[in-house]
Amino acid sequence: MASAAQRRIKSISYAKYGYIFILPFFLIYFFFQLYPLINTFVLSFHGNDTTVEKYVGFDNYKAILFETDVDMDVVKGRSPKLENMTPEEKKEARLEEQNKVGLKAQHDLFTKSFKNTLILWIGNFIPQILLSLSLAVWFTDAKLKIPGKGFFKVVMYMPNIITAASVAVLFLSLCSESKYGALNQILHSMGVVKDIESTSSSDFVKFVSGKWEPRFVVMFIQTWMWFGNTMIMLMSGIMGINPSLFEAASIDGASSGQVFRKITLPLLSPIMVYTLVTSMIGGLQMFDIPYLYHKGTYDINQNLRTVAVYIYERFHVSGTKSYSYGYSGAASVVLFIVTVALGSITFYMNRDTDAIAKKKQRKKLEQQAKVQNKQFGGLGI
Amino acid sequence: MSNMKSVYGQGKDNYMFKIRLKSTILVIWFVFLTIICLLPIYVLLINATRSNNDISGGFTLIPGDYFLKNFKNMRTLEYAKSAFRPLIGYRNSAIITCSATFLTVFFSALTAYGIHVYDFKIKEGAYTFILLIMMVPVQVTSAGFVNFMIKLHLQNTYWPLILPAVAAPAVVFFMRSYMKSSFPLDIVEAARIDGSGEFRTFLTIAIPMMKPAIAVQAIFAFVAQWNNFYTPSMILLDGDKTKQTLPMMVQAVQASDKFTDYGIVYTCIALSIIPIIIAYIFLSRFIIAGVALGGVKE
């Protein structure tokens, strides 16, 4: 028989501590992240500049995603219709058209930023994954005798740790389009860059203000910064594969190419998918390097404007510009939808397929048992 | 018999030769990659020791003797002084980074502990929620965040940079996985029987037991905060140099037209990355181990 004290002890619940311990996380999360997220959605349905308070429905989305045709003649005042209008009507029509041009500009900026993001991401992901995968395979190959593996790993991871802003400015200086740029100096001494006659200048490669050259530099920087990180992640994936599989293959006389294609790659695919998706989400967020890779006097290089840079430029006010929370919010929501889609792919791929298969099998067995039971008149055996 | 032996021996020699050849080629390739990884940093350090004229003269791998002069110019020339002030930058970055790192690891451990140790109704729901929000990029919320912070008049203060560090879903996820594998619940029971309060159990038993996980996550949180340019640049809007962080000062160097002396530019960049490189030299072992654990998610 339990005494009153024992009964009371049994009924002590520690659940409230659970709530107390996780409370700060959720309070701060709701205040600094969830509410801002909701606020972004709200802002995306409101106007820009002076009309921030006004509800505009899906106008911002229409502007950045679909706005394409603007009659330039009307804008420049060459429209025949304008002649028959009163000055007020004219003014209004002009304003409307100017607004349309603004919308068209937003559409162009946004689609271009999406295109740039995609180009920069593909251009850094493909070399990065090839390099990381081959390095990971070689580093984990027990047959090869490679001294100083630890040193190589440490050095290859190092670029990842350095401040991205400093890396961007460093490469900006190294790739400078003048006699000060180290890269152009090397090309000059190799004879690729030639002096222009009758001036003191040379025809330097446009690593900063060109179209494809800066893109290649940014792709190189991104690969340079991230291949070590991807390599170490893939290495831990390969080391998680049962080593007896490699041993068996080696006894059966498989070549290293066969081992890679038939064992490593198939067993590594969940981690590869994870790497792919995290890299894609990371690529959508690419900001520091494309944003800082331009010299002060020019505006940001439009061939490097990524989606993240587009969003940032809309809400970050500098100089004479005004807040465009609407476009910024709409672009953020588009980015959010893309991220959610990509994230759900990883969740789908990473789900425990074995557990699901087992569950299915169990169900099948149960059904079979039921059918058999019915056959025996529900009597059971 | 002897014939067979020689055939066998030849095959073995052949095999060993192939392995050795492949290893040698690979080592050469790795050395090449090592050079690629280090060269930009090396050129940066070399150019920081050369004058503007030397730099325009050509590319070299031999250090010059101009570093102190560059440093002095950086401290005395008006345009350089107004854009890049390393000591103030170090101080501001350190204030933000240390407080944010402390908040991240402490509250993540607390949250993971709460979810792991106690049974309560929304436990699984809360954990699933944390997993779901792990991948939301910061850019998605930033427009609303800036708008909200300006409404609260918190722009140009450090609060919006430090306080959000309390909620770090990826760190909670990592700590929870660590606790699952190496924090038995019996210990909590034992502490209760000995009369320890719940919060005291967490502080004096759970935290010391989680030291390895906390150390790894603290390093990553520290590096991420120290290198963060995005958040400070959208909150600290008034251009007040005494408040800016180090990456923002680097951006000021990049954005200014007046930095025509490349010796000074390289000196500024070098000063901005030297602390983190020194830290990396000492902590690289932990960092590599942490990445291998999947502790970093970006």
Interface residues (C-beta under 8 A of the other chain):
Chain A: Y14 A15 K16 Y17 G18 Y19 I20 F21 I22 P24 F25 F26 I28 Y29 F32 Q33 Y35 P36 L37 I38 N39 T40 F41 V42 L43 L131 L135 W138 K143 L144 K145 I146 P147 G150 F152 K153 V154 V155 M156 Y157 M158 P159 I161 I162 T163 A164 A165 S166 V167 A168 V169 L170 F171 L172 S173 L174 S176 S178 K179 Y180 A182 Q185 I186 S189 W224 G228 N229 I232 M233 M235 S236 T278 I281 G282 L284 Q285 F287 D288 L292 H294 K295 G296 T297 V307 A308 I311 Y312 R314 F315 H316 V317 Y325 S328 G329 S332 V333 L335 F336 T339 G343
Chain B: I19 R20 K22 S23 L26 V27 F30 L33 T34 I36 C37 L38 P40 I41 V43 L44 N47 N52 I55 S56 G58 F59 F107 S108 L110 T111 Y113 G114 I115 V117 Y118 D119 F120 K121 K123 A126 I130 I133 M135 V136 P137 V138 Q139 V140 T141 S142 A143 G144 F145 V146 N147 F148 P160 L163 P164 V166 A167 P169 V172 E198 F202 V223 W226 N227 F229 Y230 S233 M234 L237 L246 P247 M248 V250 Q251 V253 Q254 A255 S256 D257 F259 Y262 V265 Y266 I269 S272 I273 I276 I277 Y280 S284 R285 I287 I288 V291 A292 L293 G294 V296 K297 E298
